[in-house]
Amino acid sequence: MVNPQEKLERLELPYHRSHPWPYLLVGALVGAVFEMLINVPLDAIFRNLFAYIFAGNSVSLTHALAHLAKPNEWPAVSLTGFIFGAALGYAFYRLKENQKRLLSLRQEFEIQISSVRHHYKNMALGISGFSSRAKRKLEKVQQQIAECTSVNSNARAEMEALERSITILEEASQRLTSTLREELMFLKALQSDCLAPAPRDFYPVLRRAVQELLDLRFQDKDIVVEINDRPFLEPCAPWYFSFEPVTMEIILQNILSNAMCHGDVIRVKTAAHNSTVVVEIRDNGPGINIQEIKRSLVSANERLAHESTELGLRVSLYLLERYGGRLYAANKPDGGAAFVLEFPK
């Protein structure tokens, strides 16, 4: 039970639906004052000017202002301003409510993303931990079997098959963790209203994106990656420009993964121009069908053979547009595809 001396404070979500009456009242009063003090005098002045222009009457602003409206017309004039002001007040109320509702929906979306992140992260960690424990126990069992001389060949074959299964489980958990990390990074980028770029060295982010792809997605494929005609792990001079690292890594991984799927030699080149920086990613694969990709980007419902490629490009394009950047694609004359990323400095 709660101690009566303890002060309880209500905890609630920030969205509250307000009442429209204050907006209606303030709008009506402002409308009535505006009608009497501004609209009616302006109407009288313009009538006097029109009479001077078209009828040749003399201009007498003093006379016009002195006969603004007869006393018996004041209630009707005030009522007109009252009604229009109340309508504007209600429109302003609806606008504020819609803004609050959008903010509430955004917060709900962030809560859902956080919940999904937490849930699947725990699942991935659980699978990874289980596979690691199973592998350690299997190693102990194998050691015990190796010490036994009476174990037949069938038992050894079963143990080898079990070892392969656990290895597959461990690799699958690593891929699941990697995939979830990429998806959650993208959701994190989508959550922010605006990007917060700052001057950073580009090459560490590029190397990290390449290394993660090679370690987690393409560990069974022999891929050579070069940065400015040098091995990608070889140190080079820093290259600074403004970007947000999480979003940049997502963009690079989407383009690099497409290149690594189709080729085994990836060449990345960088260049700086007057107001932009350019990152070019080339592969030695069979090339791409640019028209097909453009059609898939226009139609979100169209499902093509390389759906994951189009999805990655769609994500990259979305994030690039938020950067104010551009994405170009071309087929090389000697084979392979080239993607050019252009960022503002």
N, C-alpha and C positions, 0 to 999 in steps of 0.2 A: 504494500500500500504506500501511497505517496504521503510524505510528511506534510501536514497543513502549513508548516512554516516555510516550506520550500516554494519558491516562486516558479511556476510553470510558464514557459513561453511556447507559443504555438510555432511549429515548423510547417511551412507550406511552400508550394512552388511559387515563383515570382509573378505568375500571370494572374491578375485579378480583373474581373469584368466590372468596369465602372458604370455609374448611372449616367444617362444622357441629359438629365435635367439641368445640371450646371452649364453644360455646353449650350443647351437650348436657351436658357435664361440669359447668359452672357451674350450669345449671338443676337437674341432679340433686342436687348438693350442697345448693343452697339449698332444694330441695323436701324433702330428708331432714331438714335442720335445722328447717325450718318445721313439718314433721309432728311431730317429737319435742318441740320447745320451745314451740310455739304451739297446734297443732291438737289434740294429745292432751290437754294441760291444759284447754283450753276445752271439749273433749268431756266430761271428767270433771266439770268445774264445772256444766255444763248438766244432766248426768245427775243430779247431787245436787240441783239446784234443782227439776227435774221431780219427783224423788222426794218432795221436801218439799211441793210444790204438790198433787200428785195422790194421794200415799200417806200424807202426814202425817209422814214421817220427819224427823228432826232435820237441820238444816243443819250440816255439818262440812266446810268447805272444806279444812282441814288434813288430815282423813282422806281426802278425795277426792284431794288432790294427792299424798298419800303412797302411794296405790294407783293410780297412773296406768295403768301397764301392767306386766304381769309380765315378768320378764327374758326368758322364752321367747317373748314376743310382740314384743319390740323389733325383731328382724330383719324380721318381716312389716310392722310399722309403718313402719320405715325404708325398706323396699323400696317400699311404697306411695307415700311421699313422693318417693322417688328416681324412680319411674316418672312420676308427675305432673310433677315438676320438669323431668325430661328432655323431656317432651312440651311443656311451656311454653317451655323453652329452644329447642327446634326450631321452634316457632311464631314465636318472636322472631327466630330466624335467618332464617326465610322472609320475615318482614316486612322485615328489613333488606336482604335480597337483592332483594326487589321494589322497595324504595326506590332501591337502587343502579341497578337495571335501568331504572327510570323516568327517573332522572337521565341514564343513558347514552343512552336513546332521545331524550331532549330535546336532548342535545348532538349526537347524530347528525342530528336534525331541523334544528338551527341550522347545522350544517355544510352540509347539503344546501341550505338556504335561501341561505347565503352563496355556495355554488357557483353556484346558479341566478342570484343577483343579479349575480355577477361575469360569468358567461357572457353573459347577455342584455344587460347594460349594455355590454359590449364590442361585441356585435352591433349594438346601436342606435347606438353611437358610430361604428362602422365604416360603417353605412349613411348616417348623417348626414354624415360626412366625405366619403364618395364622392359624394353628391349635391351637396355644396358645391363640390368640385373640378370635377365635371362642369359645374356651372352657370358657374363662372369660365371654364372653357375654352370653353364655348358663347358666352359674352359676347365673348371674343377672336375667335372664328370669325365671329360676327355683325358685329363691327367690321370685320374684313377683307372680308366679303362686301359690307358697305355701301360700302366704298371701291372695289369692283369695279363696273364699268358693264356688263359683259357677262354677268352672272349672270341666268339666265332666271327666270321667275315660279315654275316648279315647284320649283326649288332653294330659293327663298325660302319657299315654302309648307312644304317639308319641314323647313326650319330652324325655322319657327314651330311646327310639330307637335312637333319634338324639344324645343323650349323648354317647351312645355306639359307634355310627358312628364316632363321633369326637374323642373319645378315640382311636379307631382303626387308624384313620388318624394320631393322634399324635404319636402312637407307630410306625406306618409305617415310619413317617418322622425321628424318632430316628434311626430306622434300616437303612434307606437310608443314613443318616449322618454317621453312623458307617461303613457301607459298603464302602462308598466313601472314608472315612478316611483310611480304610485298603488298598484300591486300590491305593490311592495317596501315601501312605507310601511305597508301593511296587514300584511304578513308581519312587519315589524319590530315592530308593535304586538302581534301575536300571540305573539311570542317571549318577551316579558317576563311573569314570573309575576304581577306586580302593577303597576299604573300608579303613576307618581310625580308626582301633581299638585302644583303650586305656584302661588301667586298670580301671575297674569299679566294683561296687558291683552288683552281678548278681541278688540277691533276689528282690530288688525293681522292676526291669524290669519284672521278672517272676510274681510277685504279680499283677502288673499293667495289664499284659496280661490276667491273670486269671480273675481279677475283671471286666475288660471290656467285656470279653466274658459272664460272669455271668449276668452282668447288661443289656447288649444290645442284646444278641442273645439267651441266655438261661434263661431269667428271669422267664419263666413259668415252668421251670424244677428244681426239687430239686436235686442239685448236691453237693456232698461233695468233697472237694479238700484238699489234705494233701501234705505238703512238708517235706520230711524226717520224716514221721510218726507224724507230728504235723499239726494242722490247718494252712491253708496257710496264714492267717492274723496274726498269732502269731509271735512276733519278734524273730529273731535268729541272730546268729553272722554273720557279713558280710563275703562274699565270693568273693574275687577279682580275676579277670583274664581279659585279653584283649579282648574286643569285641566292636562292634558298636551298640548302643542301638536300633536305628530304625530297623535295619536289624534283630537284635536278637529278637525283639518283633514280627516281621512278622513271623519268623521261629517258635517261640514258639506258637503263636496264631494258625498257620496252624495245628500244631500237636495237640495242646490242643483241638481245635474245633472238630477235627476228633474223639478224645477220648470222648468228651462230647456228641457228636451225638450218640454214641453207648453205653455209660455207664453212670452211675450216681455216681460212686466212682472213683475219679482220684487220683492216688498217684504219686508224683514226688520225685525222689531221685537224689542226686548229689554226685559226687565223683571226686577226683583229683588223677591223676597218674603222672608218671615221666614227660612226655611231653604233656599230654592231660588232658582235663577235660571232664567229662561225665555227661550228664543229661538224666535220664531215666523217661519216662512217661508211666504209666500203667493205664488201665481201666478195668472194670468188665463187658464189653460188650460181644457180641457173638464171638469176634475174627475177623480176616481179612483173605481174600484169598490172600496170598502173591504172588503166581504165577500169578494171574490175575492182581494184581497191577504192577508187574514187566513187564508184557506184555503191559499194558497201558502206562507205562513210556517209553518203547522202541518205540511204535507206537503212534505218536502224533494224528493220525487221528482216532484211535480206540475209540469208544464211549461206555463206560460201564455204568452199572446201577448207580454207585456212582462216576459220573464224577467229581463233586466238590471235592471229596476226592483226586482223582488222580491229579487234578489241584493244590490243596494245597500242596501235596507232591512234585509235579514237581517244584513248586516255591521254596519250602524249600530246595530241592536238589540243585537247581541252586545257591541259595544264600550260601548254605553250601560249595559248590565247590569253590566259590569265597573266602570263609574263609579258604579253605584247610581242611574243616571238612568232616565228614562222617555221614550217617544215616543208622541205622539198624532197622529191624522190625522182630517181632516174635510173635507167639501165645503162651500164657501162658498155662501150663498143666491144671491149675484149671479154665480156661476160661478167656477170655479177650485178649486184644492185648497189646504189649509192643513196644515202639519206643525208640531207644537209639540214642541220639545226641552226637557226639564226636567232640570236638573243640581243636585246638592246643592252648597251653598256650601262 
